[in-house]
């Protein structure tokens, strides 16, 4: 199985001719999606996003929105900013924002 990610790829490689190289190039792609921010100061192009759960898909989306809309500022209000981004991670939601240059704050508490 040397050089392949799993046994299935190794078995496929055994059936594919030598003219095919294994993972020789990396191709980029862009997905066209839309984002509906929670709160927007339209005149000043400021966004506040209210988040309880901040999963990997949300993090990817926020980075893409930030990169493709540099004229908007984004601030995330977390229910629990100290929550870890995944099980076993040492990185909190707040840490992730700071690492990625995104403003954040503790949102309102209570019921």
Backbone as CSV, one residue per row, in Angstrom:
resi,resn,N_x,N_y,N_z,CA_x,CA_y,CA_z,C_x,C_y,C_z
1,UNK,0.824,-1.203,0.000,0.000,0.000,0.000,0.864,1.262,0.000
2,UNK,2.107,1.150,-0.167,3.049,2.253,-0.073,2.620,3.465,-0.899
3,UNK,2.569,4.641,-0.223,2.289,5.892,-0.916,0.825,6.239,-1.107
4,UNK,-0.066,5.320,-0.815,-1.489,5.584,-0.998,-2.149,5.850,0.348
5,UNK,-3.279,6.529,0.323,-3.965,6.894,1.557,-4.676,5.713,2.219
6,UNK,-5.042,4.724,1.415,-5.749,3.575,1.978,-5.629,2.391,1.022
7,UNK,-6.104,1.267,1.498,-6.017,0.040,0.711,-6.815,0.088,-0.579
8,UNK,-7.945,0.768,-0.559,-8.771,0.857,-1.765,-8.023,1.598,-2.868
9,UNK,-7.376,2.716,-2.527,-6.605,3.444,-3.533,-5.471,2.571,-4.073
10,UNK,-4.843,1.801,-3.206,-3.759,0.912,-3.639,-4.290,-0.131,-4.625
11,UNK,-5.475,-0.686,-4.340,-6.065,-1.671,-5.254,-6.439,-1.032,-6.588
12,UNK,-6.954,0.203,-6.537,-7.272,0.908,-7.787,-6.003,1.154,-8.588
13,UNK,-4.943,1.576,-7.917,-3.669,1.860,-8.585,-3.159,0.641,-9.334
14,UNK,-3.378,-0.529,-8.768,-2.922,-1.765,-9.409,-3.652,-2.012,-10.729
15,UNK,-4.853,-1.430,-10.880,-5.646,-1.623,-12.089,-5.480,-0.488,-13.102
16,UNK,-4.872,0.634,-12.667,-4.735,1.820,-13.525,-3.376,1.794,-14.190
17,UNK,-3.331,2.226,-15.447,-2.080,2.211,-16.206,-1.034,3.183,-15.684
18,UNK,0.214,2.980,-16.093,1.336,3.797,-15.617,1.289,5.255,-16.082
19,UNK,0.426,5.568,-17.041,0.331,6.957,-17.501,-0.358,7.865,-16.467
20,UNK,-0.953,7.255,-15.434,-1.609,8.017,-14.375,-0.681,8.130,-13.167
21,UNK,-0.356,9.365,-12.806,0.443,9.612,-11.603,-0.511,9.742,-10.417
22,UNK,-0.045,9.369,-9.242,-0.870,9.451,-8.034,-0.713,10.817,-7.373
23,UNK,-1.789,11.568,-7.291,-1.866,12.883,-6.644,-0.716,13.823,-7.039
24,UNK,-0.487,14.031,-8.343,0.636,14.873,-8.760,0.353,16.381,-8.744
25,UNK,-0.911,16.765,-8.757,-1.258,18.195,-8.794,-2.360,18.491,-7.794
26,UNK,-2.402,19.742,-7.369,-3.470,20.202,-6.488,-4.264,21.245,-7.269
27,UNK,-5.549,21.024,-7.450,-6.408,21.945,-8.190,-7.240,22.764,-7.207
28,UNK,-7.316,24.051,-7.442,-8.120,24.910,-6.574,-9.537,25.023,-7.138
29,UNK,-10.483,25.337,-6.271,-11.856,25.569,-6.699,-12.524,26.507,-5.713
30,UNK,-13.549,27.189,-6.199,-14.313,28.118,-5.382,-15.777,27.702,-5.463
31,UNK,-16.414,27.604,-4.316,-17.839,27.310,-4.280,-18.594,28.628,-4.185
32,UNK,-19.615,28.789,-4.985,-20.415,29.998,-4.905,-21.564,29.746,-3.943
33,UNK,-21.569,30.478,-2.856,-22.594,30.339,-1.828,-23.070,31.730,-1.442
34,UNK,-24.053,31.781,-0.587,-24.475,33.072,-0.061,-24.496,32.993,1.456
35,UNK,-24.386,34.133,2.080,-24.295,34.237,3.537,-25.306,35.275,3.984
36,UNK,-26.106,34.920,4.960,-27.109,35.820,5.508,-26.688,36.173,6.934
37,UNK,-26.011,37.328,7.120,-25.536,37.695,8.456,-26.694,37.936,9.412
38,UNK,-26.434,37.716,10.706,-27.473,37.914,11.711,-27.866,39.387,11.850
39,UNK,-26.883,40.254,12.089,-27.154,41.675,12.309,-26.188,42.493,11.464
40,UNK,-26.715,43.510,10.761,-25.868,44.302,9.871,-26.134,45.792,10.067
41,UNK,-25.069,46.542,10.297,-25.105,47.999,10.226,-24.781,48.298,8.762
42,UNK,-25.808,48.440,7.954,-25.645,48.556,6.506,-24.813,49.781,6.139
43,UNK,-25.096,50.921,6.778,-24.401,52.162,6.438,-22.893,52.064,6.669
44,UNK,-22.491,51.362,7.722,-21.069,51.271,8.062,-20.445,49.922,7.727
45,UNK,-21.224,49.059,7.092,-20.748,47.739,6.661,-20.131,46.943,7.805
46,UNK,-20.879,46.865,8.909,-20.439,46.092,10.070,-21.426,44.956,10.303
47,UNK,-20.894,43.786,10.582,-21.693,42.578,10.803,-21.443,42.080,12.213
48,UNK,-22.534,41.700,12.897,-22.417,40.974,14.164,-23.101,39.627,13.957
49,UNK,-22.352,38.574,14.220,-22.854,37.210,14.098,-22.995,36.638,15.505
50,UNK,-24.175,36.151,15.850,-24.439,35.551,17.162,-24.274,34.038,17.046
51,UNK,-23.371,33.472,17.847,-23.076,32.046,17.725,-23.126,31.330,19.065
52,UNK,-23.852,30.230,19.075,-23.784,29.273,20.164,-22.750,28.244,19.740
53,UNK,-23.109,27.413,18.769,-22.194,26.434,18.183,-21.430,27.103,17.044
54,UNK,-20.133,26.871,16.978,-19.283,27.448,15.926,-18.467,26.318,15.328
55,UNK,-19.111,25.534,14.453,-18.484,24.332,13.914,-17.539,24.643,12.753
56,UNK,-16.909,23.604,12.239,-15.913,23.765,11.180,-16.498,24.425,9.942
57,UNK,-17.734,24.079,9.583,-18.370,24.688,8.404,-18.574,26.183,8.620
58,UNK,-18.985,26.588,9.811,-19.154,28.014,10.115,-17.811,28.744,10.067
59,UNK,-16.777,28.127,10.592,-15.463,28.761,10.588,-14.951,28.957,9.162
60,UNK,-15.122,27.944,8.335,-14.732,28.041,6.926,-15.506,29.160,6.236
61,UNK,-16.814,29.215,6.512,-17.674,30.228,5.892,-17.242,31.638,6.300
62,UNK,-17.003,31.849,7.583,-16.607,33.180,8.066,-15.290,33.609,7.423
63,UNK,-14.327,32.703,7.308,-13.056,33.050,6.662,-13.263,33.427,5.196
64,UNK,-14.114,32.687,4.495,-14.381,32.986,3.085,-15.103,34.317,2.931
65,UNK,-16.081,34.571,3.787,-16.821,35.842,3.723,-15.869,37.002,3.997
66,UNK,-15.029,36.855,5.008,-14.066,37.909,5.351,-13.120,38.183,4.183
67,UNK,-12.598,37.128,3.569,-11.646,37.273,2.466,-12.289,37.893,1.228
68,UNK,-13.544,37.531,0.958,-14.179,37.973,-0.270,-15.003,39.253,-0.110
69,UNK,-15.113,39.749,1.129,-15.852,40.982,1.404,-15.045,41.856,2.368
70,UNK,-13.846,42.280,1.945,-12.957,42.998,2.854,-13.491,44.358,3.306
71,UNK,-14.510,44.869,2.642,-15.082,46.159,3.029,-16.036,46.033,4.224
72,UNK,-16.372,44.813,4.624,-17.221,44.572,5.805,-16.359,44.158,6.988
73,UNK,-16.729,44.620,8.178,-16.083,44.120,9.389,-17.032,43.105,10.025
74,UNK,-16.461,42.068,10.591,-17.249,40.996,11.208,-16.855,40.879,12.672
75,UNK,-17.863,40.834,13.537,-17.649,40.593,14.961,-18.564,39.440,15.355
76,UNK,-18.024,38.485,16.085,-18.824,37.341,16.508,-19.086,37.439,18.000
77,UNK,-20.350,37.342,18.371,-20.753,37.320,19.780,-21.036,35.878,20.145
78,UNK,-20.203,35.327,21.025,-20.333,33.928,21.403,-21.140,33.763,22.684
79,UNK,-21.918,32.703,22.704,-22.606,32.313,23.923,-21.569,31.820,24.938
80,UNK,-20.586,31.040,24.433,-19.507,30.512,25.289,-18.185,30.620,24.528
81,UNK,-17.503,31.761,24.603,-16.265,31.939,23.839,-15.142,30.986,24.250
82,UNK,-15.230,30.411,25.443,-14.183,29.490,25.894,-14.404,28.056,25.418
83,UNK,-15.520,27.804,24.737,-15.810,26.464,24.204,-14.723,26.099,23.193
84,UNK,-14.298,24.854,23.201,-13.254,24.380,22.295,-13.837,24.119,20.908
85,UNK,-13.013,24.347,19.872,-13.510,24.208,18.502,-13.798,22.757,18.129
86,UNK,-13.198,21.815,18.840,-13.502,20.407,18.621,-13.065,19.615,19.849
87,UNK,-13.577,18.427,19.932,-13.233,17.549,21.058,-11.727,17.310,21.064
88,UNK,-11.109,17.532,22.193,-9.679,17.310,22.316,-8.805,18.490,21.902
89,UNK,-9.400,19.522,21.314,-8.616,20.683,20.897,-8.357,21.600,22.084
90,UNK,-7.227,22.274,22.056,-6.932,23.279,23.077,-7.400,24.657,22.635
91,UNK,-7.810,24.793,21.374,-8.212,26.077,20.808,-9.675,26.368,21.099
92,UNK,-9.920,27.504,21.720,-11.300,27.924,21.995,-11.832,28.736,20.814
93,UNK,-13.125,28.995,20.830,-13.721,29.855,19.814,-13.013,31.207,19.793
94,UNK,-12.777,31.778,20.986,-12.105,33.074,21.092,-10.687,33.002,20.532
95,UNK,-9.949,31.935,20.860,-8.588,31.757,20.344,-8.586,31.727,18.819
96,UNK,-9.545,30.992,18.251,-9.631,30.872,16.801,-9.847,32.241,16.166
97,UNK,-10.752,33.030,16.739,-11.015,34.373,16.213,-9.763,35.236,16.270
98,UNK,-9.078,35.208,17.393,-7.873,36.016,17.536,-6.808,35.606,16.531
99,UNK,-6.647,34.304,16.333,-5.667,33.792,15.369,-6.005,34.245,13.950
100,UNK,-7.305,34.393,13.654,-7.743,34.729,12.300,-8.134,36.193,12.125
101,UNK,-7.827,37.025,13.108,-8.086,38.458,12.984,-9.553,38.832,12.942
102,UNK,-10.373,38.092,13.678,-11.808,38.360,13.711,-12.190,38.815,15.118
103,UNK,-12.873,39.957,15.189,-13.300,40.490,16.481,-14.350,39.567,17.091
104,UNK,-14.341,39.466,18.426,-15.316,38.622,19.123,-15.599,39.220,20.494
105,UNK,-16.685,38.785,21.086,-16.979,39.150,22.469,-17.935,38.139,23.069
106,UNK,-17.995,38.143,24.373,-18.989,37.337,25.097,-20.342,37.986,24.860
107,UNK,-21.285,37.221,24.359,-22.626,37.733,24.152,-23.394,37.808,25.457
108,UNK,-24.626,38.286,25.405,-25.440,38.403,26.618,-25.707,37.033,27.241
109,UNK,-25.755,37.016,28.567,-26.053,35.785,29.286,-27.455,35.855,29.847
110,UNK,-27.932,34.748,30.343,-29.271,34.710,30.927,-30.222,33.937,30.046
111,UNK,-31.455,33.848,30.513,-32.449,33.061,29.773,-33.488,33.909,29.126
